[in-house]
Amino acid sequence: MFRIALAACAAATLFAALPARAADTLVVEGEEHCVVNIPSWDRLNVRDEPSSSGGIETRLRYGACGIVVTGDAIGSWYPVEDGHFAGWVNGRYISMVSPALYCVDGVDDDDVLNLRRWPSSVSAIETELAPDQCDIAFLPYAVGNWQKIRADGYEGWVNRNYVSGQ
């Protein structure tokens, strides 16, 4: 009985450590992308050729953004660069950042929308967004009603109910 409880506890801990995942990836040449669909402790290999046997140029952590697709795919492999390195990644592991077309919505004029460090109403507040704040980009991560965004140089989580398209 103790072994079953221990195994269940270990499995729960493992699943709790896994990051929010993008349901579908969207890859678009010339646009910014982020690393998705890998465990938070793992890294995405940027290869020197479009193959899993290619040499590793660099490794990108889960959640890393600023990756630009620079050309056409070869199979499921896309040429990318991140400002420091260039190489190839499998498209399953990157997803595009939305254009900054979203605004705070449904927040009273004398209130703010809290941009939080993690997807939780008790998480630390990174900054406050004004009720008329626009130019918000959606990053490719969501957990329940929580959406990861970028606004005014900050990245964090907001309740999706308070953000809408322009």
Short mmCIF file of the C-alpha atoms (twelve columns), coordinates in Angstrom:
data_MODEL
# 
_entry.id   MODEL 
# 
loop_
_atom_site.group_PDB 
_atom_site.id 
_atom_site.type_symbol 
_atom_site.label_atom_id 
_atom_site.label_alt_id 
_atom_site.label_comp_id 
_atom_site.label_asym_id 
_atom_site.label_seq_id 
_atom_site.Cartn_x 
_atom_site.Cartn_y 
_atom_site.Cartn_z 
_atom_site.pdbx_PDB_model_num 
ATOM 1   C CA . MET A 1   0.000   0.000  0.000   1 
ATOM 2   C CA . PHE A 2   2.834   2.387  0.881   1 
ATOM 3   C CA . ARG A 3   4.481   1.777  -2.542  1 
ATOM 4   C CA . ILE A 4   1.239   2.611  -4.369  1 
ATOM 5   C CA . ALA A 5   0.846   5.846  -2.397  1 
ATOM 6   C CA . LEU A 6   4.499   6.724  -3.031  1 
ATOM 7   C CA . ALA A 7   4.130   6.058  -6.776  1 
ATOM 8   C CA . ALA A 8   0.946   8.173  -6.920  1 
ATOM 9   C CA . CYS A 9   2.696   11.005 -5.081  1 
ATOM 10  C CA . ALA A 10  5.680   10.831 -7.457  1 
ATOM 11  C CA . ALA A 11  3.388   10.896 -10.515 1 
ATOM 12  C CA . ALA A 12  1.451   13.879 -9.146  1 
ATOM 13  C CA . THR A 13  4.707   15.739 -8.505  1 
ATOM 14  C CA . LEU A 14  5.944   15.014 -12.036 1 
ATOM 15  C CA . PHE A 15  2.732   16.229 -13.684 1 
ATOM 16  C CA . ALA A 16  2.629   19.351 -11.501 1 
ATOM 17  C CA . ALA A 17  6.141   20.221 -12.724 1 
ATOM 18  C CA . LEU A 18  5.138   20.095 -16.383 1 
ATOM 19  C CA . PRO A 19  4.573   23.523 -17.983 1 
ATOM 20  C CA . ALA A 20  1.414   24.822 -19.605 1 
ATOM 21  C CA . ARG A 21  1.354   23.565 -23.159 1 
ATOM 22  C CA . ALA A 22  0.278   25.115 -26.408 1 
ATOM 23  C CA . ALA A 23  -2.575  23.034 -27.791 1 
ATOM 24  C CA . ASP A 24  -1.609  23.722 -31.394 1 
ATOM 25  C CA . THR A 25  1.546   25.325 -32.662 1 
ATOM 26  C CA . LEU A 26  1.472   28.055 -35.269 1 
ATOM 27  C CA . VAL A 27  4.688   28.663 -37.191 1 
ATOM 28  C CA . VAL A 28  4.938   31.701 -39.489 1 
ATOM 29  C CA . GLU A 29  8.031   32.869 -41.359 1 
ATOM 30  C CA . GLY A 30  9.335   36.258 -40.217 1 
ATOM 31  C CA . GLU A 31  7.380   36.251 -36.930 1 
ATOM 32  C CA . GLU A 32  8.519   35.853 -33.327 1 
ATOM 33  C CA . HIS A 33  8.027   32.441 -31.702 1 
ATOM 34  C CA . CYS A 34  8.452   30.857 -28.262 1 
ATOM 35  C CA . VAL A 35  9.547   27.369 -27.168 1 
ATOM 36  C CA . VAL A 36  6.554   25.136 -26.301 1 
ATOM 37  C CA . ASN A 37  5.705   21.445 -25.838 1 
ATOM 38  C CA . ILE A 38  8.752   20.440 -23.797 1 
ATOM 39  C CA . PRO A 39  9.038   19.890 -20.035 1 
ATOM 40  C CA . SER A 40  10.221  22.951 -18.079 1 
ATOM 41  C CA . TRP A 41  13.438  21.168 -17.072 1 
ATOM 42  C CA . ASP A 42  14.354  20.208 -20.665 1 
ATOM 43  C CA . ARG A 43  15.858  22.266 -23.511 1 
ATOM 44  C CA . LEU A 44  15.075  22.570 -27.231 1 
ATOM 45  C CA . ASN A 45  18.079  21.768 -29.398 1 
ATOM 46  C CA . VAL A 46  18.786  24.196 -32.240 1 
ATOM 47  C CA . ARG A 47  20.524  22.017 -34.835 1 
ATOM 48  C CA . ASP A 48  22.970  22.844 -37.635 1 
ATOM 49  C CA . GLU A 49  20.849  20.948 -40.181 1 
ATOM 50  C CA . PRO A 50  17.147  19.993 -40.462 1 
ATOM 51  C CA . SER A 51  17.489  16.642 -38.728 1 
ATOM 52  C CA . SER A 52  17.537  15.252 -35.206 1 
ATOM 53  C CA . SER A 53  21.005  13.918 -35.995 1 
ATOM 54  C CA . GLY A 54  22.374  17.391 -36.769 1 
ATOM 55  C CA . GLY A 55  24.924  18.999 -34.481 1 
ATOM 56  C CA . ILE A 56  23.615  21.164 -31.650 1 
ATOM 57  C CA . GLU A 57  24.251  24.899 -32.122 1 
ATOM 58  C CA . THR A 58  22.539  25.926 -28.860 1 
ATOM 59  C CA . ARG A 59  19.794  24.797 -26.489 1 
ATOM 60  C CA . LEU A 60  16.757  26.959 -25.652 1 
ATOM 61  C CA . ARG A 61  14.781  26.662 -22.420 1 
ATOM 62  C CA . TYR A 62  11.020  26.177 -22.264 1 
ATOM 63  C CA . GLY A 63  9.313   29.572 -22.531 1 
ATOM 64  C CA . ALA A 64  12.192  31.235 -24.385 1 
ATOM 65  C CA . CYS A 65  10.846  33.743 -26.910 1 
ATOM 66  C CA . GLY A 66  12.481  35.948 -29.525 1 
ATOM 67  C CA . ILE A 67  12.968  33.083 -31.965 1 
ATOM 68  C CA . VAL A 68  12.366  34.175 -35.568 1 
ATOM 69  C CA . VAL A 69  11.612  31.730 -38.383 1 
ATOM 70  C CA . THR A 70  13.843  32.811 -41.270 1 
ATOM 71  C CA . GLY A 71  12.700  30.666 -44.209 1 
ATOM 72  C CA . ASP A 72  10.669  27.785 -45.544 1 
ATOM 73  C CA . ALA A 73  10.381  24.492 -43.728 1 
ATOM 74  C CA . ILE A 74  12.066  21.308 -44.835 1 
ATOM 75  C CA . GLY A 75  9.633   18.668 -43.680 1 
ATOM 76  C CA . SER A 76  8.789   19.628 -40.099 1 
ATOM 77  C CA . TRP A 77  12.075  21.533 -39.590 1 
ATOM 78  C CA . TYR A 78  12.253  25.346 -39.674 1 
ATOM 79  C CA . PRO A 79  15.297  27.606 -40.021 1 
ATOM 80  C CA . VAL A 80  15.437  29.983 -37.050 1 
ATOM 81  C CA . GLU A 81  17.595  32.594 -35.366 1 
ATOM 82  C CA . ASP A 82  17.386  34.138 -31.921 1 
ATOM 83  C CA . GLY A 83  19.774  37.082 -32.261 1 
ATOM 84  C CA . HIS A 84  22.731  34.974 -31.131 1 
ATOM 85  C CA . PHE A 85  22.487  31.640 -32.943 1 
ATOM 86  C CA . ALA A 86  20.980  30.325 -36.164 1 
ATOM 87  C CA . GLY A 87  19.943  26.777 -36.941 1 
ATOM 88  C CA . TRP A 88  16.993  24.435 -37.320 1 
ATOM 89  C CA . VAL A 89  14.197  23.376 -34.942 1 
ATOM 90  C CA . ASN A 90  11.258  21.030 -35.279 1 
ATOM 91  C CA . GLY A 91  8.064   23.086 -35.688 1 
ATOM 92  C CA . ARG A 92  6.284   21.045 -33.015 1 
ATOM 93  C CA . TYR A 93  8.371   22.839 -30.381 1 
ATOM 94  C CA . ILE A 94  7.805   26.484 -31.330 1 
ATOM 95  C CA . SER A 95  4.675   28.598 -31.611 1 
ATOM 96  C CA . MET A 96  4.125   32.166 -32.805 1 
ATOM 97  C CA . VAL A 97  3.571   35.134 -30.500 1 
ATOM 98  C CA . SER A 98  0.377   36.954 -31.475 1 
ATOM 99  C CA . PRO A 99  0.529   40.462 -32.887 1 
ATOM 100 C CA . ALA A 100 -0.030  43.099 -30.167 1 
ATOM 101 C CA . LEU A 101 -3.733  43.507 -30.976 1 
ATOM 102 C CA . TYR A 102 -5.332  43.043 -27.558 1 
ATOM 103 C CA . CYS A 103 -6.603  45.497 -24.934 1 
ATOM 104 C CA . VAL A 104 -7.645  45.424 -21.282 1 
ATOM 105 C CA . ASP A 105 -11.442 45.072 -21.217 1 
ATOM 106 C CA . GLY A 106 -14.052 45.004 -18.467 1 
ATOM 107 C CA . VAL A 107 -11.911 46.763 -15.834 1 
ATOM 108 C CA . ASP A 108 -13.447 49.836 -14.141 1 
ATOM 109 C CA . ASP A 109 -11.868 53.211 -14.991 1 
ATOM 110 C CA . ASP A 110 -10.568 53.577 -11.427 1 
ATOM 111 C CA . ASP A 111 -9.120  50.050 -11.260 1 
ATOM 112 C CA . VAL A 112 -6.207  48.117 -12.857 1 
ATOM 113 C CA . LEU A 113 -5.584  44.644 -14.270 1 
ATOM 114 C CA . ASN A 114 -2.830  42.846 -12.362 1 
ATOM 115 C CA . LEU A 115 -0.154  41.194 -14.483 1 
ATOM 116 C CA . ARG A 116 0.948   38.255 -12.352 1 
ATOM 117 C CA . ARG A 117 4.143   36.212 -12.245 1 
ATOM 118 C CA . TRP A 118 2.252   32.868 -12.398 1 
ATOM 119 C CA . PRO A 119 -1.293  31.860 -13.450 1 
ATOM 120 C CA . SER A 120 -2.880  32.381 -10.023 1 
ATOM 121 C CA . SER A 121 -4.779  35.177 -8.303  1 
ATOM 122 C CA . VAL A 122 -2.423  34.887 -5.322  1 
ATOM 123 C CA . SER A 123 0.784   35.067 -7.398  1 
ATOM 124 C CA . ALA A 124 3.079   38.090 -7.133  1 
ATOM 125 C CA . ILE A 125 2.102   41.112 -9.227  1 
ATOM 126 C CA . GLU A 126 4.682   42.057 -11.889 1 
ATOM 127 C CA . THR A 127 2.935   45.303 -12.872 1 
ATOM 128 C CA . GLU A 128 -0.512  46.843 -13.181 1 
ATOM 129 C CA . LEU A 129 -2.169  47.454 -16.546 1 
ATOM 130 C CA . ALA A 130 -4.403  50.496 -16.953 1 
ATOM 131 C CA . PRO A 131 -8.066  49.948 -17.892 1 
ATOM 132 C CA . ASP A 132 -7.358  51.487 -21.338 1 
ATOM 133 C CA . GLN A 133 -4.089  49.567 -21.954 1 
ATOM 134 C CA . CYS A 134 -3.738  48.194 -25.493 1 
ATOM 135 C CA . ASP A 135 -0.873  46.778 -27.560 1 
ATOM 136 C CA . ILE A 136 -0.972  43.502 -25.636 1 
ATOM 137 C CA . ALA A 137 0.477   40.385 -27.314 1 
ATOM 138 C CA . PHE A 138 -0.610  36.871 -26.394 1 
ATOM 139 C CA . LEU A 139 2.265   34.471 -25.783 1 
ATOM 140 C CA . PRO A 140 1.519   30.839 -26.718 1 
ATOM 141 C CA . TYR A 141 0.741   29.685 -23.160 1 
ATOM 142 C CA . ALA A 142 -2.581  29.326 -21.359 1 
ATOM 143 C CA . VAL A 143 -3.783  27.578 -18.210 1 
ATOM 144 C CA . GLY A 144 -7.550  27.535 -17.710 1 
ATOM 145 C CA . ASN A 145 -8.718  31.175 -17.863 1 
ATOM 146 C CA . TRP A 146 -5.157  32.453 -17.493 1 
ATOM 147 C CA . GLN A 147 -3.291  33.773 -20.554 1 
ATOM 148 C CA . LYS A 148 0.407   34.654 -20.667 1 
ATOM 149 C CA . ILE A 149 0.895   38.057 -22.288 1 
ATOM 150 C CA . ARG A 150 3.482   40.710 -23.102 1 
ATOM 151 C CA . ALA A 151 2.656   44.384 -22.470 1 
ATOM 152 C CA . ASP A 152 4.962   47.389 -22.104 1 
ATOM 153 C CA . GLY A 153 8.035   45.157 -21.923 1 
ATOM 154 C CA . TYR A 154 6.584   42.964 -19.152 1 
ATOM 155 C CA . GLU A 155 5.601   39.321 -19.488 1 
ATOM 156 C CA . GLY A 156 3.149   37.670 -17.135 1 
ATOM 157 C CA . TRP A 157 -0.275  36.155 -16.637 1 
ATOM 158 C CA . VAL A 158 -3.734  37.754 -16.690 1 
ATOM 159 C CA . ASN A 159 -7.247  36.438 -16.404 1 
ATOM 160 C CA . ARG A 160 -8.385  36.027 -20.037 1 
ATOM 161 C CA . ASN A 161 -11.824 37.440 -19.141 1 
ATOM 162 C CA . TYR A 162 -10.269 40.930 -18.909 1 
ATOM 163 C CA . VAL A 163 -8.481  41.039 -22.275 1 
ATOM 164 C CA . SER A 164 -10.093 41.303 -25.717 1 
ATOM 165 C CA . GLY A 165 -9.190  42.098 -29.325 1 
ATOM 166 C CA . GLN A 166 -9.094  45.696 -30.565 1 
# 
